[in-house]
């Protein structure tokens, strides 16, 4: 079995490597005594490496389910001891009530994390600047910088606004479109150099 085949079968490198096969095999035998599966595989040296180009030997193991479970329990015990240590510290500084509140907080956080582990994070949409009823918006003429158009929003729906021009003349409803997270509308319709009012511009 070579290294690639060992990896495909679930073996992992132990970190033990040497040019003496017998020494590496002894390390593999020690792992077998622990209940793990272990193999010694030949690892050719890279042509770019310096020194010995003959390659060496690696000890690779596949841990038993019993040992994996023991490692999980050990890790869990460490986590419990770490939490208990924090609770003791809290009890010293906050008293028993404070420690119990801290314990409850830790348990609830862990339960919440476990319950929501598979829930995807919500996709948040950017806030869009919208036209407000009763607000007057201004824009300059594209053809004449000194000409300013002003329009008051007198009514709106989700996708439409009704505008009133500066001197009180009402214009037909216009369709809203969004560009760069800002609502916009063309009060006189679409044509070359037509004025555009933006929901983020109330003065010029």
N, CA and C atoms as an extended XYZ file, in Angstrom:
612
Properties=species:S:1:pos:R:3:atomname:S:1:resname:S:1:resid:I:1 pbc="F F F"
N         0.853       -1.198        0.000 N   UNK     1
C         0.000        0.000        0.000 CA  UNK     1
C         0.891        1.251        0.000 C   UNK     1
N         0.591        2.180       -0.921 N   UNK     2
C         1.347        3.427       -0.923 CA  UNK     2
C         0.576        4.509       -0.159 C   UNK     2
N         1.170        5.681       -0.079 N   UNK     3
C         0.570        6.751        0.724 CA  UNK     3
C        -0.794        7.168        0.195 C   UNK     3
N        -0.929        7.299       -1.126 N   UNK     4
C        -2.198        7.718       -1.720 CA  UNK     4
C        -3.298        6.713       -1.420 C   UNK     4
N        -2.980        5.421       -1.543 N   UNK     5
C        -3.974        4.391       -1.262 CA  UNK     5
C        -4.374        4.397        0.214 C   UNK     5
N        -3.403        4.647        1.086 N   UNK     6
C        -3.701        4.699        2.521 CA  UNK     6
C        -4.654        5.848        2.841 C   UNK     6
N        -4.416        6.998        2.224 N   UNK     7
C        -5.287        8.157        2.463 CA  UNK     7
C        -6.689        7.865        1.965 C   UNK     7
N        -6.801        7.222        0.799 N   UNK     8
C        -8.114        6.885        0.250 CA  UNK     8
C        -8.883        5.934        1.159 C   UNK     8
N        -8.166        5.115        1.928 N   UNK     9
C        -8.807        4.172        2.835 CA  UNK     9
C        -9.039        4.757        4.223 C   UNK     9
N        -8.751        6.045        4.381 N   UNK    10
C        -9.060        6.713        5.643 CA  UNK    10
C        -7.926        6.795        6.636 C   UNK    10
N        -6.694        6.460        6.224 N   UNK    11
C        -5.553        6.560        7.124 CA  UNK    11
C        -5.028        7.995        7.153 C   UNK    11
N        -4.450        8.386        8.280 N   UNK    12
C        -3.900        9.724        8.456 CA  UNK    12
C        -2.444        9.638        8.909 C   UNK    12
N        -1.667       10.602        8.474 N   UNK    13
C        -0.253       10.652        8.834 CA  UNK    13
C        -0.107       10.977       10.315 C   UNK    13
N         0.704       10.196       11.024 N   UNK    14
C         0.861       10.400       12.465 CA  UNK    14
C         1.892       11.471       12.809 C   UNK    14
N         2.681       11.857       11.808 N   UNK    15
C         3.772       12.783       12.075 CA  UNK    15
C         5.091       12.058       12.265 C   UNK    15
N         5.027       10.723       12.255 N   UNK    16
C         6.248        9.921       12.423 CA  UNK    16
C         6.805        9.587       11.046 C   UNK    16
N         8.017       10.041       10.793 N   UNK    17
C         8.665        9.839        9.497 CA  UNK    17
C        10.143        9.545        9.735 C   UNK    17
N        10.697        8.642        8.939 N   UNK    18
C        12.115        8.344        9.089 CA  UNK    18
C        12.627        7.538        7.919 C   UNK    18
N        13.950        7.481        7.836 N   UNK    19
C        14.576        6.703        6.766 CA  UNK    19
C        14.764        5.242        7.177 C   UNK    19
N        14.628        4.976        8.463 N   UNK    20
C        14.757        3.620        8.982 CA  UNK    20
C        13.366        3.004        9.072 C   UNK    20
N        13.075        2.052        8.198 N   UNK    21
C        11.748        1.456        8.153 CA  UNK    21
C        11.395        0.756        9.452 C   UNK    21
N        12.385        0.071       10.067 N   UNK    22
C        12.099       -0.677       11.284 CA  UNK    22
C        11.666        0.242       12.424 C   UNK    22
N        12.306        1.410       12.521 N   UNK    23
C        11.940        2.350       13.581 CA  UNK    23
C        10.524        2.878       13.391 C   UNK    23
N        10.155        3.176       12.141 N   UNK    24
C         8.801        3.665       11.852 CA  UNK    24
C         7.786        2.560       12.071 C   UNK    24
N         8.165        1.322       11.733 N   UNK    25
C         7.264        0.192       11.925 CA  UNK    25
C         6.989       -0.042       13.407 C   UNK    25
N         7.966        0.209       14.250 N   UNK    26
C         7.750        0.072       15.699 CA  UNK    26
C         6.697        1.062       16.191 C   UNK    26
N         6.755        2.279       15.636 N   UNK    27
C         5.750        3.283       16.013 CA  UNK    27
C         4.370        2.838       15.548 C   UNK    27
N         4.292        2.245       14.343 N   UNK    28
C         3.010        1.751       13.841 CA  UNK    28
C         2.501        0.611       14.715 C   UNK    28
N         3.422       -0.274       15.169 N   UNK    29
C         3.027       -1.383       16.029 CA  UNK    29
C         2.465       -0.878       17.352 C   UNK    29
N         3.040        0.211       17.870 N   UNK    30
C         2.536        0.803       19.115 CA  UNK    30
C         1.092        1.276       18.943 C   UNK    30
N         0.787        1.845       17.784 N   UNK    31
C        -0.579        2.297       17.517 CA  UNK    31
C        -1.538        1.112       17.438 C   UNK    31
N        -1.065       -0.007       16.890 N   UNK    32
C        -1.929       -1.196       16.797 CA  UNK    32
C        -2.260       -1.715       18.195 C   UNK    32
N        -1.286       -1.620       19.118 N   UNK    33
C        -1.537       -2.053       20.489 CA  UNK    33
C        -2.616       -1.194       21.161 C   UNK    33
N        -2.756        0.048       20.681 N   UNK    34
C        -3.781        0.934       21.232 CA  UNK    34
C        -5.154        0.650       20.636 C   UNK    34
N        -5.212       -0.281       19.671 N   UNK    35
C        -6.495       -0.624       19.054 CA  UNK    35
C        -6.732        0.048       17.721 C   UNK    35
N        -5.759        0.827       17.245 N   UNK    36
C        -5.893        1.500       15.967 CA  UNK    36
C        -5.304        0.644       14.848 C   UNK    36
N        -5.776        0.884       13.649 N   UNK    37
C        -5.142        0.272       12.492 CA  UNK    37
C        -3.959        1.147       12.095 C   UNK    37
N        -2.833        0.511       11.731 N   UNK    38
C        -1.643        1.279       11.388 CA  UNK    38
C        -0.883        0.581       10.271 C   UNK    38
N        -0.327        1.397        9.367 N   UNK    39
C         0.473        0.871        8.262 CA  UNK    39
C         1.727        1.724        8.117 C   UNK    39
N         2.748        1.115        7.541 N   UNK    40
C         3.972        1.836        7.216 CA  UNK    40
C         4.058        1.958        5.704 C   UNK    40
N         4.140        3.175        5.194 N   UNK    41
C         4.135        3.380        3.745 CA  UNK    41
C         5.405        4.112        3.333 C   UNK    41
N         5.824        3.821        2.114 N   UNK    42
C         7.010        4.469        1.573 CA  UNK    42
C         6.628        5.821        0.999 C   UNK    42
N         7.407        6.847        1.302 N   UNK    43
C         7.145        8.212        0.820 CA  UNK    43
C         8.370        8.696        0.073 C   UNK    43
N         8.340        8.663       -1.262 N   UNK    44
C         9.500        9.130       -2.033 CA  UNK    44
C         9.753       10.605       -1.809 C   UNK    44
N        11.026       11.010       -1.810 N   UNK    45
C        11.381       12.411       -1.618 CA  UNK    45
C        11.020       13.217       -2.866 C   UNK    45
N        10.720       14.476       -2.648 N   UNK    46
C        10.472       15.378       -3.772 CA  UNK    46
C        11.775       15.622       -4.523 C   UNK    46
N        11.716       15.699       -5.853 N   UNK    47
C        12.934       15.989       -6.608 CA  UNK    47
C        13.515       17.361       -6.290 C   UNK    47
N        12.717       18.210       -5.621 N   UNK    48
C        13.186       19.549       -5.254 CA  UNK    48
C        13.829       19.575       -3.873 C   UNK    48
N        13.701       18.468       -3.121 N   UNK    49
C        14.240       18.464       -1.761 CA  UNK    49
C        15.746       18.299       -1.777 C   UNK    49
N        16.389       18.795       -0.717 N   UNK    50
C        17.832       18.683       -0.597 CA  UNK    50
C        18.211       17.421        0.173 C   UNK    50
N        19.419       16.974        0.006 N   UNK    51
C        19.899       15.842        0.794 CA  UNK    51
C        19.427       14.522        0.230 C   UNK    51
N        18.924       13.641        1.110 N   UNK    52
C        18.554       12.291        0.719 CA  UNK    52
C        17.396       12.311       -0.272 C   UNK    52
N        17.606       11.693       -1.449 N   UNK    53
C        16.556       11.626       -2.456 CA  UNK    53
C        15.961       10.228       -2.545 C   UNK    53
N        16.348        9.356       -1.618 N   UNK    54
C        15.837        7.998       -1.671 CA  UNK    54
C        14.459        7.839       -1.076 C   UNK    54
N        13.975        8.878       -0.387 N   UNK    55
C        12.673        8.791        0.249 CA  UNK    55
C        12.764        8.222        1.649 C   UNK    55
N        11.621        8.142        2.306 N   UNK    56
C        11.587        7.630        3.670 CA  UNK    56
C        10.300        6.887        3.927 C   UNK    56
N        10.005        6.647        5.206 N   UNK    57
C         8.836        5.864        5.600 CA  UNK    57
C         7.956        6.681        6.539 C   UNK    57
N         6.657        6.518        6.373 N   UNK    58
C         5.681        7.208        7.215 CA  UNK    58
C         4.809        6.188        7.929 C   UNK    58
N         4.485        6.513        9.170 N   UNK    59
C         3.508        5.711        9.910 CA  UNK    59
C         2.154        6.393        9.780 C   UNK    59
N         1.173        5.658        9.264 N   UNK    60
C        -0.166        6.215        9.069 CA  UNK    60
C        -1.167        5.355        9.822 C   UNK    60
N        -2.132        6.000       10.460 N   UNK    61
C        -3.074        5.253       11.292 CA  UNK    61
C        -4.520        5.568       10.902 C   UNK    61
N        -5.373        4.648       11.275 N   UNK    62
C        -6.817        4.824       11.150 CA  UNK    62
C        -7.401        4.486       12.511 C   UNK    62
N        -7.788        5.497       13.246 N   UNK    63
C        -8.201        5.298       14.633 CA  UNK    63
C        -9.496        4.500       14.712 C   UNK    63
N        -9.575        3.673       15.731 N   UNK    64
C       -10.782        2.878       15.956 CA  UNK    64
C       -11.909        3.787       16.435 C   UNK    64
N       -13.128        3.322       16.251 N   UNK    65
C       -14.287        4.112       16.689 CA  UNK    65
C       -14.262        4.311       18.196 C   UNK    65
N       -13.773        3.299       18.912 N   UNK    66
C       -13.684        3.403       20.378 CA  UNK    66
C       -12.744        4.534       20.789 C   UNK    66
N       -11.586        4.600       20.120 N   UNK    67
C       -10.624        5.654       20.449 CA  UNK    67
C       -11.135        7.037       20.028 C   UNK    67
N       -11.831        7.094       18.888 N   UNK    68
C       -12.406        8.370       18.450 CA  UNK    68
C       -13.444        8.847       19.461 C   UNK    68
N       -14.267        7.904       19.945 N   UNK    69
C       -15.280        8.260       20.940 CA  UNK    69
C       -14.621        8.734       22.226 C   UNK    69
N       -13.517        8.083       22.608 N   UNK    70
C       -12.802        8.479       23.822 CA  UNK    70
C       -12.241        9.886       23.683 C   UNK    70
N       -11.749       10.216       22.473 N   UNK    71
C       -11.229       11.570       22.247 CA  UNK    71
C       -12.344       12.602       22.345 C   UNK    71
N       -13.527       12.252       21.812 N   UNK    72
C       -14.665       13.183       21.903 CA  UNK    72
C       -15.052       13.414       23.353 C   UNK    72
N       -15.064       12.320       24.139 N   UNK    73
C       -15.421       12.435       25.560 CA  UNK    73
C       -14.391       13.290       26.301 C   UNK    73
N       -13.112       13.074       25.967 N   UNK    74
C       -12.051       13.862       26.595 CA  UNK    74
C       -12.212       15.345       26.276 C   UNK    74
N       -12.522       15.619       25.017 N   UNK    75
C       -12.722       17.014       24.619 CA  UNK    75
C       -13.931       17.617       25.320 C   UNK    75
N       -15.009       16.819       25.432 N   UNK    76
C       -16.204       17.296       26.122 CA  UNK    76
C       -15.918       17.543       27.597 C   UNK    76
N       -15.154       16.630       28.217 N   UNK    77
C       -14.786       16.812       29.631 CA  UNK    77
C       -14.001       18.103       29.824 C   UNK    77
N       -13.100       18.381       28.875 N   UNK    78
C       -12.315       19.622       28.973 CA  UNK    78
C       -13.223       20.839       28.872 C   UNK    78
N       -14.192       20.781       27.961 N   UNK    79
C       -15.116       21.899       27.817 CA  UNK    79
C       -15.937       22.107       29.081 C   UNK    79
N       -16.385       20.978       29.683 N   UNK    80
C       -17.176       21.065       30.916 CA  UNK    80
C       -16.334       21.667       32.045 C   UNK    80
N       -15.092       21.199       32.160 N   UNK    81
C       -14.215       21.727       33.206 CA  UNK    81
C       -13.939       23.212       32.985 C   UNK    81
N       -13.794       23.592       31.736 N   UNK    82
C       -13.558       25.002       31.433 CA  UNK    82
C       -14.752       25.851       31.845 C   UNK    82
N       -15.960       25.354       31.566 N   UNK    83
C       -17.177       26.083       31.952 CA  UNK    83
C       -17.311       26.132       33.470 C   UNK    83
N       -17.041       24.986       34.111 N   UNK    84
C       -17.139       24.948       35.572 CA  UNK    84
C       -16.149       25.909       36.219 C   UNK    84
N       -14.963       26.002       35.631 N   UNK    85
C       -13.970       26.929       36.151 CA  UNK    85
C       -14.477       28.367       36.060 C   UNK    85
N       -15.130       28.681       34.933 N   UNK    86
C       -15.680       30.032       34.771 CA  UNK    86
C       -16.805       30.296       35.769 C   UNK    86
N       -17.615       29.233       36.005 N   UNK    87
C       -18.715       29.385       36.965 CA  UNK    87
C       -18.179       29.654       38.369 C   UNK    87
N       -17.101       28.935       38.736 N   UNK    88
C       -16.486       29.148       40.050 CA  UNK    88
C       -15.973       30.583       40.170 C   UNK    88
N       -15.345       31.071       39.093 N   UNK    89
C       -14.856       32.448       39.102 CA  UNK    89
C       -16.010       33.434       39.250 C   UNK    89
N       -17.130       33.133       38.557 N   UNK    90
C       -18.291       34.013       38.655 CA  UNK    90
C       -18.877       33.979       40.058 C   UNK    90
N       -18.867       32.801       40.662 N   UNK    91
C       -19.414       32.683       42.015 CA  UNK    91
C       -18.592       33.498       43.002 C   UNK    91
N       -17.287       33.532       42.807 N   UNK    92
C       -16.421       34.308       43.694 CA  UNK    92
C       -16.692       35.799       43.547 C   UNK    92
N       -16.956       36.225       42.303 N   UNK    93
C       -17.124       37.660       42.069 CA  UNK    93
C       -18.576       38.130       42.170 C   UNK    93
N       -19.541       37.245       41.839 N   UNK    94
C       -20.937       37.666       41.803 CA  UNK    94
C       -21.816       36.961       42.834 C   UNK    94
N       -21.277       35.971       43.522 N   UNK    95
C       -22.085       35.213       44.458 CA  UNK    95
C       -22.779       34.057       43.749 C   UNK    95
N       -23.474       33.216       44.521 N   UNK    96
C       -24.102       32.015       43.964 CA  UNK    96
C       -25.176       32.347       42.940 C   UNK    96
N       -25.959       33.390       43.181 N   UNK    97
C       -27.016       33.753       42.237 CA  UNK    97
C       -26.415       34.146       40.897 C   UNK    97
N       -25.353       34.934       40.931 N   UNK    98
C       -24.702       35.339       39.695 CA  UNK    98
C       -24.123       34.149       38.958 C   UNK    98
N       -23.560       33.185       39.716 N   UNK    99
C       -22.997       31.990       39.095 CA  UNK    99
C       -24.084       31.153       38.431 C   UNK    99
N       -25.250       31.034       39.093 N   UNK   100
C       -26.349       30.265       38.520 CA  UNK   100
C       -26.873       30.937       37.247 C   UNK   100
N       -26.948       32.247       37.257 N   UNK   101
C       -27.384       32.970       36.061 CA  UNK   101
C       -26.398       32.760       34.921 C   UNK   101
N       -25.116       32.761       35.254 N   UNK   102
C       -24.095       32.532       34.243 CA  UNK   102
C       -24.211       31.112       33.684 C   UNK   102
N       -24.428       30.128       34.580 N   UNK   103
C       -24.585       28.738       34.152 CA  UNK   103
C       -25.776       28.608       33.196 C   UNK   103
N       -26.900       29.236       33.569 N   UNK   104
C       -28.099       29.188       32.727 CA  UNK   104
C       -27.824       29.820       31.363 C   UNK   104
N       -27.096       30.927       31.353 N   UNK   105
C       -26.769       31.616       30.108 CA  UNK   105
C       -25.920       30.725       29.200 C   UNK   105
N       -24.919       30.042       29.779 N   UNK   106
C       -24.044       29.169       28.990 CA  UNK   106
C       -24.846       28.027       28.376 C   UNK   106
N       -25.707       27.385       29.188 N   UNK   107
C       -26.503       26.254       28.700 CA  UNK   107
C       -27.442       26.703       27.595 C   UNK   107
N       -28.098       27.831       27.778 N   UNK   108
C       -29.043       28.320       26.778 CA  UNK   108
C       -28.325       28.667       25.481 C   UNK   108
N       -27.136       29.247       25.572 N   UNK   109
C       -26.385       29.583       24.368 CA  UNK   109
C       -25.996       28.327       23.602 C   UNK   109
N       -25.565       27.277       24.339 N   UNK   110
C       -25.195       26.031       23.685 CA  UNK   110
C       -26.408       25.375       23.033 C   UNK   110
N       -27.558       25.377       23.722 N   UNK   111
C       -28.768       24.800       23.152 CA  UNK   111
C       -29.201       25.564       21.902 C   UNK   111
N       -29.078       26.887       21.956 N   UNK   112
C       -29.464       27.710       20.816 CA  UNK   112
C       -28.538       27.454       19.632 C   UNK   112
N       -27.233       27.360       19.881 N   UNK   113
C       -26.286       27.087       18.808 CA  UNK   113
C       -26.555       25.738       18.167 C   UNK   113
N       -26.867       24.738       18.991 N   UNK   114
C       -27.139       23.401       18.463 CA  UNK   114
C       -28.433       23.385       17.653 C   UNK   114
N       -29.449       24.104       18.144 N   UNK   115
C       -30.745       24.110       17.466 CA  UNK   115
C       -30.711       24.864       16.143 C   UNK   115
N       -29.825       25.853       16.050 N   UNK   116
C       -29.791       26.694       14.842 CA  UNK   116
C       -28.574       26.412       13.969 C   UNK   116
N       -27.882       25.314       14.238 N   UNK   117
C       -26.635       25.033       13.507 CA  UNK   117
C       -26.866       24.881       12.016 C   UNK   117
N       -28.013       24.269       11.644 N   UNK   118
C       -28.277       23.991       10.227 CA  UNK   118
C       -29.123       25.059        9.557 C   UNK   118
N       -29.463       26.108       10.274 N   UNK   119
C       -30.284       27.174        9.694 CA  UNK   119
C       -29.388       28.169        8.983 C   UNK   119
N       -29.583       28.381        7.678 N   UNK   120
C       -28.715       29.326        6.963 CA  UNK   120
C       -28.908       30.745        7.459 C   UNK   120
N       -27.851       31.516        7.389 N   UNK   121
C       -27.926       32.911        7.822 CA  UNK   121
C       -28.880       33.684        6.912 C   UNK   121
N       -29.691       34.568        7.473 N   UNK   122
C       -30.634       35.321        6.639 CA  UNK   122
C       -29.910       36.234        5.672 C   UNK   122
N       -30.496       36.336        4.486 N   UNK   123
C       -29.935       37.223        3.472 CA  UNK   123
C       -30.537       38.611        3.659 C   UNK   123
N       -29.729       39.557        4.015 N   UNK   124
C       -30.219       40.904        4.266 CA  UNK   124
C       -30.116       41.748        3.007 C   UNK   124
N       -31.210       42.406        2.696 N   UNK   125
C       -31.233       43.279        1.535 CA  UNK   125
C       -30.821       44.695        1.959 C   UNK   125
N       -30.136       45.411        1.080 N   UNK   126
C       -29.727       46.771        1.426 CA  UNK   126
C       -30.931       47.685        1.611 C   UNK   126
N       -30.811       48.636        2.522 N   UNK   127
C       -31.886       49.600        2.734 CA  UNK   127
C       -31.974       50.537        1.540 C   UNK   127
N       -33.173       50.686        1.023 N   UNK   128
C       -33.402       51.553       -0.134 CA  UNK   128
C       -33.966       52.882        0.353 C   UNK   128
N       -33.382       53.976       -0.134 N   UNK   129
C       -33.904       55.310        0.191 CA  UNK   129
C       -35.177       55.510       -0.618 C   UNK   129
N       -36.288       55.778        0.073 N   UNK   130
C       -37.594       55.830       -0.591 CA  UNK   130
C       -38.194       57.232       -0.572 C   UNK   130
N       -39.079       57.465       -1.537 N   UNK   131
C       -39.824       58.727       -1.583 CA  UNK   131
C       -40.825       58.755       -0.432 C   UNK   131
N       -40.952       59.937        0.206 N   UNK   132
C       -41.873       60.115        1.318 CA  UNK   132
C       -43.006       61.057        0.909 C   UNK   132
N       -44.219       60.660        1.225 N   UNK   133
C       -45.376       61.502        0.902 CA  UNK   133
C       -45.278       62.818        1.666 C   UNK   133
N       -45.516       63.933        0.955 N   UNK   134
C       -45.450       65.249        1.557 CA  UNK   134
C       -44.102       65.921        1.417 C   UNK   134
N       -43.106       65.201        0.927 N   UNK   135
C       -41.760       65.751        0.774 CA  UNK   135
C       -41.566       66.257       -0.649 C   UNK   135
N       -40.865       67.387       -0.781 N   UNK   136
C       -40.564       67.968       -2.085 CA  UNK   136
C       -39.133       67.622       -2.477 C   UNK   136
N       -38.955       67.168       -3.701 N   UNK   137
C       -37.636       66.758       -4.220 CA  UNK   137
C       -37.261       67.643       -5.403 C   UNK   137
N       -35.975       67.918       -5.530 N   UNK   138
C       -35.504       68.848       -6.551 CA  UNK   138
C       -34.446       68.211       -7.448 C   UNK   138
N       -34.327       68.742       -8.648 N   UNK   139
C       -33.268       68.337       -9.559 CA  UNK   139
C       -33.021       69.456      -10.555 C   UNK   139
N       -31.836       69.531      -11.099 N   UNK   140
C       -31.496       70.539      -12.093 CA  UNK   140
C       -31.737       69.997      -13.492 C   UNK   140
N       -31.982       70.895      -14.412 N   UNK   141
C       -32.144       70.523      -15.804 CA  UNK   141
C       -30.798       70.098      -16.376 C   UNK   141
N       -30.806       69.026      -17.152 N   UNK   142
C       -29.584       68.570      -17.798 CA  UNK   142
C       -29.152       69.514      -18.906 C   UNK   142
N       -30.102       70.307      -19.416 N   UNK   143
C       -29.799       71.227      -20.513 CA  UNK   143
C       -29.423       72.619      -20.018 C   UNK   143
N       -29.949       73.028      -18.860 N   UNK   144
C       -29.701       74.372      -18.336 CA  UNK   144
C       -29.474       74.266      -16.826 C   UNK   144
N       -28.247       74.528      -16.392 N   UNK   145
C       -27.885       74.345      -14.990 CA  UNK   145
C       -28.729       75.235      -14.073 C   UNK   145
N       -29.147       76.386      -14.528 N   UNK   146
C       -29.890       77.321      -13.692 CA  UNK   146
C       -31.366       76.970      -13.564 C   UNK   146
N       -31.839       76.023      -14.363 N   UNK   147
C       -33.236       75.609      -14.292 CA  UNK   147
C       -33.382       74.480      -13.285 C   UNK   147
N       -34.228       74.695      -12.279 N   UNK   148
C       -34.432       73.713      -11.225 CA  UNK   148
C       -35.885       73.242      -11.245 C   UNK   148
N       -36.067       71.952      -11.244 N   UNK   149
C       -37.398       71.356      -11.162 CA  UNK   149
C       -37.638       70.883       -9.734 C   UNK   149
N       -38.839       71.128       -9.230 N   UNK   150
C       -39.186       70.635       -7.891 CA  UNK   150
C       -40.540       69.944       -7.961 C   UNK   150
N       -40.658       68.836       -7.263 N   UNK   151
C       -41.879       68.032       -7.293 CA  UNK   151
C       -42.184       67.536       -5.892 C   UNK   151
N       -43.449       67.618       -5.540 N   UNK   152
C       -43.901       67.142       -4.238 CA  UNK   152
C       -44.622       65.807       -4.415 C   UNK   152
N       -44.252       64.844       -3.590 N   UNK   153
C       -44.922       63.544       -3.635 CA  UNK   153
C       -46.227       63.658       -2.853 C   UNK   153
N       -47.358       63.515       -3.547 N   UNK   154
C       -48.658       63.653       -2.892 CA  UNK   154
C       -49.295       62.311       -2.561 C   UNK   154
N       -48.778       61.258       -3.185 N   UNK   155
C       -49.325       59.926       -2.951 CA  UNK   155
C       -48.323       58.910       -3.479 C   UNK   155
N       -48.337       57.725       -2.910 N   UNK   156
C       -47.447       56.690       -3.417 CA  UNK   156
C       -47.973       55.303       -3.083 C   UNK   156
N       -47.551       54.336       -3.870 N   UNK   157
C       -47.751       52.919       -3.568 CA  UNK   157
C       -46.355       52.290       -3.546 C   UNK   157
N       -46.298       50.991       -3.534 N   UNK   158
C       -44.991       50.341       -3.472 CA  UNK   158
C       -44.149       50.639       -4.711 C   UNK   158
N       -44.793       50.815       -5.877 N   UNK   159
C       -44.038       50.970       -7.118 CA  UNK   159
C       -44.402       52.212       -7.923 C   UNK   159
N       -45.260       53.059       -7.367 N   UNK   160
C       -45.738       54.218       -8.120 CA  UNK   160
C       -45.816       55.439       -7.215 C   UNK   160
N       -45.564       56.643       -7.795 N   UNK   161
C       -45.745       57.902       -7.061 CA  UNK   161
C       -46.613       58.843       -7.885 C   UNK   161
N       -47.345       59.717       -7.157 N   UNK   162
C       -48.087       60.804       -7.779 CA  UNK   162
C       -47.376       62.101       -7.390 C   UNK   162
N       -47.075       62.911       -8.376 N   UNK   163
C       -46.276       64.106       -8.141 CA  UNK   163
C       -47.086       65.369       -8.388 C   UNK   163
N       -46.680       66.409       -7.667 N   UNK   164
C       -47.268       67.740       -7.863 CA  UNK   164
C       -46.118       68.693       -8.130 C   UNK   164
N       -46.194       69.420       -9.236 N   UNK   165
C       -45.122       70.335       -9.588 CA  UNK   165
C       -45.148       71.546       -8.668 C   UNK   165
N       -44.055       72.300       -8.684 N   UNK   166
C       -43.853       73.392       -7.741 CA  UNK   166
C       -45.010       74.377       -7.653 C   UNK   166
N       -45.645       74.625       -8.763 N   UNK   167
C       -46.725       75.624       -8.729 CA  UNK   167
C       -48.098       74.968       -8.647 C   UNK   167
N       -48.186       73.743       -8.196 N   UNK   168
C       -49.472       73.120       -7.891 CA  UNK   168
C       -50.063       72.266       -8.986 C   UNK   168
N       -49.401       72.150      -10.156 N   UNK   169
C       -49.965       71.337      -11.231 CA  UNK   169
C       -49.632       69.883      -10.976 C   UNK   169
N       -50.674       69.070      -10.930 N   UNK   170
C       -50.451       67.656      -10.663 CA  UNK   170
C       -50.070       66.930      -11.945 C   UNK   170
N       -49.123       66.031      -11.833 N   UNK   171
C       -48.665       65.236      -12.967 CA  UNK   171
C       -49.198       63.817      -12.801 C   UNK   171
N       -49.382       63.138      -13.903 N   UNK   172
C       -49.858       61.765      -13.817 CA  UNK   172
C       -48.895       60.914      -12.994 C   UNK   172
N       -49.391       59.807      -12.513 N   UNK   173
C       -48.548       58.912      -11.706 CA  UNK   173
C       -47.372       58.414      -12.542 C   UNK   173
N       -46.264       58.201      -11.851 N   UNK   174
C       -45.042       57.749      -12.513 CA  UNK   174
C       -44.521       56.484      -11.837 C   UNK   174
N       -43.924       55.629      -12.632 N   UNK   175
C       -43.375       54.373      -12.138 CA  UNK   175
C       -42.030       54.612      -11.454 C   UNK   175
N       -41.826       53.984      -10.287 N   UNK   176
C       -40.568       54.106       -9.547 CA  UNK   176
C       -39.587       53.043      -10.045 C   UNK   176
N       -38.344       53.441      -10.145 N   UNK   177
C       -37.292       52.440      -10.352 CA  UNK   177
C       -36.187       52.715       -9.344 C   UNK   177
N       -35.371       51.714       -9.089 N   UNK   178
C       -34.324       51.813       -8.072 CA  UNK   178
C       -32.966       51.691       -8.743 C   UNK   178
N       -32.078       52.608       -8.377 N   UNK   179
C       -30.701       52.560       -8.878 CA  UNK   179
C       -29.763       52.952       -7.743 C   UNK   179
N       -28.786       52.096       -7.474 N   UNK   180
C       -27.846       52.389       -6.385 CA  UNK   180
C       -28.514       52.517       -5.034 C   UNK   180
N       -29.545       51.675       -4.769 N   UNK   181
C       -30.274       51.670       -3.494 CA  UNK   181
C       -31.033       52.972       -3.248 C   UNK   181
N       -31.390       53.670       -4.313 N   UNK   182
C       -32.156       54.918       -4.194 CA  UNK   182
C       -33.322       54.870       -5.177 C   UNK   182
N       -34.537       55.202       -4.698 N   UNK   183
C       -35.684       55.281       -5.598 CA  UNK   183
C       -35.555       56.499       -6.494 C   UNK   183
N       -35.939       56.339       -7.762 N   UNK   184
C       -35.896       57.427       -8.728 CA  UNK   184
C       -37.149       57.394       -9.589 C   UNK   184
N       -37.431       58.523      -10.211 N   UNK   185
C       -38.586       58.599      -11.094 CA  UNK   185
C       -38.345       59.705      -12.124 C   UNK   185
N       -38.876       59.511      -13.326 N   UNK   186
C       -38.800       60.529      -14.387 CA  UNK   186
C       -40.160       61.218      -14.466 C   UNK   186
N       -40.280       62.425      -13.922 N   UNK   187
C       -41.594       63.079      -13.826 CA  UNK   187
C       -42.237       63.395      -15.169 C   UNK   187
N       -41.440       63.660      -16.218 N   UNK   188
C       -41.993       63.988      -17.525 CA  UNK   188
C       -41.889       62.828      -18.517 C   UNK   188
N       -41.535       61.647      -18.008 N   UNK   189
C       -41.382       60.509      -18.889 CA  UNK   189
C       -39.930       60.350      -19.343 C   UNK   189
N       -39.703       59.360      -20.179 N   UNK   190
C       -38.350       59.052      -20.636 CA  UNK   190
C       -38.090       59.633      -22.021 C   UNK   190
N       -37.104       60.499      -22.099 N   UNK   191
C       -36.636       61.046      -23.367 CA  UNK   191
C       -35.235       61.593      -23.134 C   UNK   191
N       -34.579       61.991      -24.181 N   UNK   192
C       -33.222       62.484      -24.057 CA  UNK   192
C       -33.167       63.698      -23.135 C   UNK   192
N       -32.268       63.646      -22.125 N   UNK   193
C       -32.037       64.713      -21.159 CA  UNK   193
C       -33.258       64.981      -20.278 C   UNK   193
N       -34.124       63.992      -20.124 N   UNK   194
C       -35.295       64.150      -19.250 CA  UNK   194
C       -34.844       64.276      -17.799 C   UNK   194
N       -35.486       65.132      -17.021 N   UNK   195
C       -35.098       65.282      -15.616 CA  UNK   195
C       -35.429       64.020      -14.804 C   UNK   195
N       -34.616       63.782      -13.813 N   UNK   196
C       -34.805       62.623      -12.933 CA  UNK   196
C       -34.758       63.117      -11.498 C   UNK   196
N       -35.743       62.748      -10.705 N   UNK   197
C       -35.685       63.103       -9.285 CA  UNK   197
C       -35.317       61.856       -8.493 C   UNK   197
N       -34.558       62.098       -7.443 N   UNK   198
C       -34.044       61.010       -6.611 CA  UNK   198
C       -34.550       61.160       -5.191 C   UNK   198
N       -34.806       60.046       -4.535 N   UNK   199
C       -35.374       60.069       -3.190 CA  UNK   199
C       -34.383       60.602       -2.156 C   UNK   199
N       -33.124       60.737       -2.504 N   UNK   200
C       -32.123       61.243       -1.549 CA  UNK   200
C       -31.735       62.686       -1.850 C   UNK   200
N       -32.524       63.373       -2.668 N   UNK   201
C       -32.176       64.756       -3.016 CA  UNK   201
C       -33.408       65.650       -2.864 C   UNK   201
N       -33.428       66.408       -1.754 N   UNK   202
C       -34.527       67.334       -1.512 CA  UNK   202
C       -34.122       68.777       -1.776 C   UNK   202
N       -32.851       68.980       -2.109 N   UNK   203
C       -32.385       70.309       -2.451 CA  UNK   203
C       -31.217       70.197       -3.404 C   UNK   203
N       -30.921       71.260       -4.141 N   UNK   204
C       -29.807       71.262       -5.090 CA  UNK   204
C       -28.892       72.454       -4.806 C   UNK   204
